[in-house]
Amino acid sequence: MDKFTTLTGIAAPMPLVNIDTDMIIPKQFLKTIQRSGLGKNLFDEMRYTQDGQEIPDFVLNKPQYRKSQIIVAGDNFGCGSSREHAPWALLDFGIRCVISTSFADIFFNNCFKNGILPIVMPQEVVDVLMKDAERGENARITVDLETQTVTSSDGQSFGFEIDPFRKHCLLNGLDDIGLTLEKVSSIDNFERSLAAARPWA
């Protein structure tokens, strides 16, 4: 998993509330267990017509937002089913951070496990960042995980809270496998001790 330290990028404004996981990645794309390749189908039913043509008015199809790395969203982002493909699709598209007033719990947890930083902010702060994001590709937002701040393109800085353990994992690029591998020497020692004490096991 890639480390998350500081991110300065284009923020796409998505003021819709209750953006669910089926909107993020529709069910027909859940057959794969590969984490790569899903970015092209992110928000598929909102981005494309039934015959596969781009819908020009959708935010990620607009030229200024095609390389967005941040989404500023309405309330209750990631609700619906628990599919881990939702953060996979976001990450594969290039999204590393989502800012909202609230997230569905399972989606929120899955983001951390996949290197995406979900940030909960008060409505008044999200409103400021949403307005900033609407200015397009020249309005770049900076997210600093170390200092736990989000800075708008005009220099307004806002603090956010994050669980210290999750912060540690993101800063060091540790998913569940990475956390286990940190203990590999202890695991090896235990297995050697077990083999000596119970050679029949």
C-alpha contacts under 8 A as a table, 3 or more apart, distances in Angstrom:
res1	aa1	res2	aa2	distance
1	M	114	N	6.78
1	M	115	G	6.13
1	M	173	G	4.99
1	M	174	L	6.21
1	M	175	D	6.28
2	D	115	G	6.42
2	D	173	G	5.00
3	K	115	G	7.13
3	K	170	L	5.66
3	K	171	L	5.28
3	K	172	N	5.35
3	K	173	G	3.93
3	K	174	L	7.68
4	F	7	L	7.54
4	F	115	G	6.94
4	F	116	I	7.97
4	F	117	L	7.89
4	F	145	L	7.21
4	F	170	L	5.28
4	F	171	L	5.09
4	F	172	N	7.43
4	F	173	G	6.81
5	T	144	D	6.28
5	T	145	L	5.42
5	T	146	E	6.43
5	T	170	L	7.58
5	T	171	L	5.49
6	T	142	T	7.18
6	T	143	V	5.65
6	T	144	D	4.44
6	T	145	L	6.06
6	T	146	E	7.61
7	L	142	T	5.58
7	L	143	V	5.08
7	L	144	D	6.48
8	T	140	R	6.28
8	T	141	I	5.59
8	T	142	T	4.17
8	T	143	V	6.29
9	G	68	S	6.62
9	G	69	Q	5.61
9	G	70	I	6.66
9	G	140	R	5.08
9	G	141	I	5.69
9	G	142	T	6.59
10	I	65	Y	6.83
10	I	67	K	6.93
10	I	68	S	4.68
10	I	69	Q	5.85
10	I	70	I	6.26
10	I	133	A	7.44
10	I	136	G	7.40
10	I	137	E	5.61
10	I	138	N	7.70
10	I	139	A	6.68
10	I	140	R	4.87
10	I	141	I	6.45
11	A	65	Y	7.42
11	A	68	S	5.52
11	A	69	Q	6.28
11	A	70	I	4.42
11	A	71	I	5.29
11	A	72	V	6.50
11	A	133	A	5.21
11	A	136	G	7.81
11	A	137	E	7.84
11	A	139	A	7.75
11	A	140	R	6.64
11	A	141	I	6.50
12	A	59	V	6.79
12	A	60	L	7.14
12	A	65	Y	6.00
12	A	68	S	5.96
12	A	69	Q	7.89
12	A	70	I	6.21
12	A	71	I	4.82
12	A	72	V	6.12
12	A	133	A	5.88
12	A	134	E	7.35
12	A	136	G	7.85
13	P	59	V	7.33
13	P	71	I	6.09
13	P	72	V	5.04
13	P	73	A	6.35
13	P	130	M	5.57
13	P	131	K	7.92
13	P	133	A	5.49
13	P	134	E	5.99
14	M	59	V	7.51
14	M	71	I	6.80
14	M	72	V	5.88
14	M	73	A	4.65
14	M	74	G	6.50
14	M	130	M	7.90
15	P	72	V	7.31
15	P	73	A	5.09
15	P	74	G	4.50
15	P	130	M	7.48
16	L	19	I	6.52
16	L	73	A	6.61
16	L	74	G	4.93
16	L	75	D	7.54
17	V	73	A	7.37
17	V	74	G	4.35
17	V	75	D	4.77
17	V	76	N	6.20
17	V	77	F	6.90
18	N	74	G	7.14
18	N	75	D	6.17
18	N	76	N	4.95
18	N	77	F	5.54
18	N	78	G	7.20
18	N	79	C	6.30
19	I	23	M	6.38
19	I	24	I	7.32
19	I	74	G	7.71
19	I	76	N	6.96
19	I	77	F	5.07
19	I	78	G	5.82
19	I	79	C	6.57
20	D	23	M	5.37
20	D	24	I	6.44
20	D	77	F	6.41
20	D	78	G	4.70
20	D	79	C	4.44
20	D	80	G	5.07
20	D	81	S	7.72
21	T	24	I	4.80
21	T	25	I	6.05
21	T	26	P	7.40
21	T	78	G	5.26
21	T	79	C	6.10
21	T	80	G	5.62
21	T	81	S	6.18
21	T	82	S	7.48
21	T	83	R	6.96
21	T	86	A	5.85
22	D	25	I	5.18
22	D	26	P	4.46
22	D	27	K	6.22
22	D	80	G	7.11
22	D	81	S	7.40
23	M	26	P	5.85
23	M	43	F	5.46
23	M	44	D	7.45
23	M	45	E	7.02
23	M	46	M	7.51
24	I	42	L	5.60
24	I	43	F	4.57
24	I	44	D	7.46
24	I	78	G	7.78
24	I	86	A	5.82
24	I	89	A	7.60
24	I	90	L	7.82
25	I	29	F	6.81
25	I	30	L	7.97
25	I	41	N	6.53
25	I	42	L	5.36
25	I	43	F	5.73
25	I	44	D	6.66
25	I	85	H	6.92
25	I	86	A	5.62
25	I	89	A	6.77
26	P	29	F	6.03
26	P	30	L	7.56
26	P	43	F	7.48
26	P	44	D	6.89
26	P	45	E	7.45
27	K	30	L	5.46
28	Q	31	K	6.99
29	F	32	T	6.90
29	F	38	L	7.71
29	F	41	N	7.70
30	L	33	I	7.62
30	L	85	H	6.76
34	Q	37	G	7.54
35	R	38	L	7.00
35	R	85	H	7.36
35	R	88	W	5.45
35	R	89	A	7.53
35	R	92	D	7.51
36	S	39	G	7.44
36	S	88	W	7.25
36	S	89	A	7.72
36	S	92	D	5.92
37	G	40	K	6.61
37	G	89	A	7.68
37	G	92	D	6.61
38	L	41	N	5.41
38	L	42	L	6.51
38	L	85	H	7.89
38	L	88	W	6.88
38	L	89	A	4.65
38	L	92	D	6.19
38	L	93	F	7.51
39	G	42	L	5.10
39	G	88	W	7.79
39	G	89	A	4.63
39	G	90	L	6.29
39	G	91	L	7.25
39	G	92	D	4.59
39	G	93	F	4.07
39	G	94	G	7.77
40	K	44	D	7.72
40	K	89	A	7.90
40	K	93	F	6.83
41	N	44	D	4.70
41	N	89	A	7.27
42	L	47	R	7.96
42	L	89	A	5.55
42	L	90	L	6.56
42	L	93	F	7.17
43	F	46	M	5.33
43	F	47	R	5.88
44	D	47	R	5.10
44	D	48	Y	5.89
45	E	48	Y	5.68
45	E	49	T	7.06
45	E	50	Q	7.90
46	M	49	T	7.87
46	M	55	I	7.42
46	M	58	F	6.69
47	R	54	E	5.73
47	R	55	I	5.40
47	R	56	P	7.99
47	R	58	F	5.87
47	R	60	L	7.45
47	R	61	N	6.80
48	Y	51	D	7.64
48	Y	52	G	5.32
48	Y	53	Q	5.21
48	Y	54	E	4.44
48	Y	55	I	5.28
49	T	52	G	5.20
49	T	53	Q	5.19
49	T	54	E	6.35
49	T	55	I	6.40
50	Q	53	Q	7.44
54	E	61	N	6.92
55	I	58	F	5.83
55	I	61	N	6.95
56	P	59	V	7.93
56	P	61	N	5.76
56	P	62	K	6.34
57	D	61	N	7.04
57	D	62	K	6.89
58	F	61	N	5.48
58	F	62	K	6.74
59	V	62	K	5.41
59	V	65	Y	6.52
60	L	63	P	7.79
60	L	65	Y	5.24
60	L	66	R	5.22
60	L	68	S	7.57
61	N	65	Y	6.92
61	N	66	R	6.01
62	K	65	Y	5.54
62	K	66	R	6.30
63	P	66	R	5.53
64	Q	67	K	7.51
64	Q	136	G	5.63
64	Q	137	E	4.97
65	Y	68	S	5.15
65	Y	136	G	6.87
65	Y	137	E	6.49
67	K	94	G	7.22
68	S	71	I	7.42
68	S	94	G	6.92
68	S	95	I	6.57
69	Q	94	G	5.40
69	Q	95	I	4.09
69	Q	96	R	5.55
69	Q	97	C	6.69
70	I	95	I	5.48
70	I	96	R	6.14
70	I	97	C	4.84
70	I	98	V	5.65
70	I	99	I	7.60
71	I	95	I	7.22
71	I	97	C	6.52
71	I	98	V	4.75
71	I	99	I	6.18
72	V	98	V	5.98
72	V	99	I	4.81
72	V	100	S	6.12
72	V	126	V	7.12
72	V	129	L	6.98
72	V	130	M	5.88
72	V	133	A	7.42
73	A	77	F	6.85
73	A	98	V	7.11
73	A	99	I	6.07
73	A	100	S	5.07
73	A	101	T	8.00
73	A	126	V	7.94
73	A	130	M	7.70
74	G	77	F	6.66
74	G	100	S	5.84
74	G	101	T	6.93
75	D	100	S	5.90
75	D	101	T	5.21
75	D	102	S	5.37
75	D	103	F	7.15
76	N	79	C	6.18
76	N	100	S	7.49
76	N	101	T	7.12
76	N	102	S	4.84
76	N	103	F	4.61
76	N	104	A	5.95
77	F	100	S	6.90
77	F	102	S	6.51
77	F	103	F	4.74
77	F	104	A	6.31
78	G	86	A	7.97
78	G	103	F	5.95
78	G	104	A	5.40
78	G	107	F	5.46
78	G	108	F	7.49
79	C	103	F	6.98
79	C	104	A	4.78
79	C	107	F	7.12
80	G	104	A	7.83
82	S	106	I	5.94
82	S	107	F	6.51
83	R	86	A	6.06
83	R	107	F	7.85
84	E	87	P	5.98
84	E	88	W	6.60
84	E	107	F	7.43
84	E	110	N	6.31
85	H	88	W	4.80
85	H	89	A	5.98
86	A	89	A	5.29
86	A	90	L	6.40
86	A	107	F	7.76
87	P	90	L	4.99
87	P	91	L	5.99
87	P	107	F	7.54
87	P	110	N	6.79
87	P	111	C	5.72
87	P	114	N	6.82
87	P	116	I	7.36
88	W	91	L	5.23
88	W	92	D	6.03
88	W	114	N	7.16
89	A	92	D	5.11
89	A	93	F	6.19
90	L	93	F	5.25
90	L	94	G	6.42
90	L	95	I	5.19
90	L	96	R	7.60
91	L	94	G	4.99
91	L	95	I	4.98
91	L	96	R	6.10
91	L	114	N	7.84
91	L	115	G	7.89
91	L	116	I	7.04
92	D	95	I	7.38
95	I	98	V	7.60
95	I	116	I	7.43
96	R	115	G	7.02
96	R	116	I	4.69
96	R	117	L	6.24
97	C	116	I	5.44
97	C	117	L	4.64
97	C	118	P	5.71
97	C	119	I	7.39
98	V	116	I	7.64
98	V	117	L	6.46
98	V	118	P	4.88
98	V	119	I	6.20
99	I	118	P	5.97
99	I	119	I	4.76
99	I	120	V	6.10
99	I	121	M	6.98
99	I	126	V	7.30
100	S	103	F	7.06
100	S	118	P	7.76
100	S	119	I	6.41
100	S	120	V	5.35
100	S	121	M	6.06
100	S	126	V	6.47
101	T	120	V	5.10
101	T	121	M	5.04
101	T	122	P	5.64
101	T	123	Q	5.85
101	T	126	V	6.92
102	S	120	V	5.73
102	S	121	M	7.73
103	F	107	F	7.04
103	F	108	F	5.87
103	F	118	P	7.98
103	F	120	V	7.66
104	A	107	F	5.54
104	A	108	F	5.99
105	D	108	F	5.02
105	D	109	N	6.25
106	I	109	N	5.20
106	I	110	N	6.13
107	F	110	N	5.01
107	F	111	C	6.19
108	F	111	C	5.36
108	F	112	F	7.02
108	F	118	P	6.49
109	N	112	F	5.55
109	N	113	K	6.67
110	N	113	K	5.09
110	N	114	N	6.41
111	C	114	N	5.26
111	C	115	G	6.31
111	C	116	I	4.83
111	C	117	L	6.44
111	C	118	P	6.69
112	F	115	G	5.37
112	F	116	I	5.53
112	F	117	L	6.17
112	F	118	P	7.57
112	F	166	R	6.85
112	F	170	L	7.07
112	F	175	D	7.94
113	K	116	I	7.65
113	K	175	D	5.30
113	K	176	D	6.98
114	N	175	D	6.85
115	G	170	L	6.22
115	G	173	G	7.08
115	G	175	D	7.73
117	L	170	L	7.85
119	I	160	F	6.97
119	I	161	E	7.88
119	I	162	I	7.91
120	V	160	F	7.03
120	V	161	E	7.67
121	M	125	V	6.17
121	M	126	V	6.16
121	M	160	F	6.68
122	P	125	V	5.43
122	P	126	V	6.34
123	Q	126	V	5.05
123	Q	127	D	6.05
124	E	127	D	5.10
124	E	128	V	6.50
125	V	128	V	5.12
125	V	129	L	6.31
125	V	158	F	7.54
126	V	129	L	5.06
126	V	130	M	5.83
127	D	130	M	5.02
127	D	131	K	6.18
128	V	131	K	5.28
128	V	132	D	6.26
129	L	132	D	4.90
129	L	133	A	6.03
129	L	152	S	6.50
130	M	133	A	5.04
130	M	134	E	6.28
131	K	134	E	5.16
131	K	135	R	7.05
132	D	135	R	5.59
132	D	139	A	6.38
132	D	152	S	6.76
132	D	153	S	6.97
133	A	136	G	5.97
133	A	139	A	6.25
133	A	140	R	7.61
133	A	141	I	7.85
135	R	138	N	6.98
135	R	139	A	5.80
136	G	139	A	5.71
137	E	140	R	6.67
139	A	152	S	7.68
139	A	153	S	5.10
140	R	152	S	6.98
140	R	153	S	5.23
141	I	150	V	7.09
141	I	151	T	5.78
141	I	152	S	4.86
141	I	153	S	5.47
142	T	150	V	5.68
142	T	151	T	5.07
142	T	152	S	6.62
142	T	153	S	7.73
143	V	148	Q	7.60
143	V	149	T	6.02
143	V	150	V	4.57
143	V	151	T	6.51
144	D	147	T	5.69
144	D	148	Q	5.61
144	D	149	T	5.33
144	D	150	V	6.37
145	L	148	Q	4.62
145	L	149	T	6.69
145	L	167	K	7.36
145	L	171	L	7.51
146	E	171	L	7.71
148	Q	159	G	5.63
148	Q	160	F	5.50
148	Q	161	E	6.88
148	Q	162	I	7.75
149	T	157	S	6.35
149	T	158	F	5.36
149	T	159	G	4.35
149	T	160	F	6.00
150	V	157	S	5.62
150	V	158	F	5.20
150	V	159	G	6.38
150	V	160	F	7.61
151	T	154	D	7.91
151	T	155	G	5.77
151	T	156	Q	5.38
151	T	157	S	4.24
151	T	158	F	6.30
152	S	155	G	5.29
152	S	156	Q	5.23
152	S	157	S	6.50
153	S	156	Q	7.48
162	I	166	R	7.09
162	I	167	K	6.45
163	D	166	R	5.36
163	D	167	K	6.18
164	P	167	K	4.98
164	P	168	H	6.15
165	F	168	H	5.06
165	F	169	C	6.31
166	R	169	C	5.06
166	R	170	L	6.25
167	K	170	L	5.27
167	K	171	L	6.06
168	H	171	L	5.25
168	H	172	N	6.14
169	C	172	N	5.28
169	C	173	G	5.74
169	C	174	L	4.68
169	C	175	D	6.80
170	L	173	G	4.98
170	L	174	L	6.26
171	L	174	L	7.93
173	G	178	G	7.76
174	L	177	I	7.40
174	L	178	G	4.75
174	L	179	L	5.75
175	D	178	G	5.07
175	D	179	L	6.17
176	D	179	L	5.16
176	D	180	T	6.36
177	I	180	T	5.09
177	I	181	L	6.20
178	G	181	L	5.02
178	G	182	E	6.34
179	L	182	E	5.23
179	L	183	K	7.16
180	T	183	K	5.48
180	T	184	V	6.74
181	L	184	V	4.90
182	E	185	S	7.86
183	K	186	S	5.36
183	K	187	I	6.18
184	V	187	I	4.96
184	V	188	D	6.06
185	S	188	D	5.05
185	S	189	N	6.16
186	S	189	N	5.08
186	S	190	F	6.14
187	I	190	F	5.11
187	I	191	E	6.20
188	D	191	E	5.13
188	D	192	R	6.21
189	N	192	R	5.16
189	N	193	S	6.16
190	F	193	S	5.10
190	F	194	L	5.99
191	E	194	L	5.01
191	E	195	A	6.03
192	R	195	A	5.11
192	R	196	A	6.23
193	S	196	A	5.15
193	S	197	A	6.10
194	L	197	A	5.12
194	L	198	R	5.73
194	L	199	P	7.58
195	A	198	R	5.22
195	A	199	P	4.92
195	A	200	W	7.89
195	A	201	A	7.09
196	A	199	P	5.63
198	R	201	A	5.49
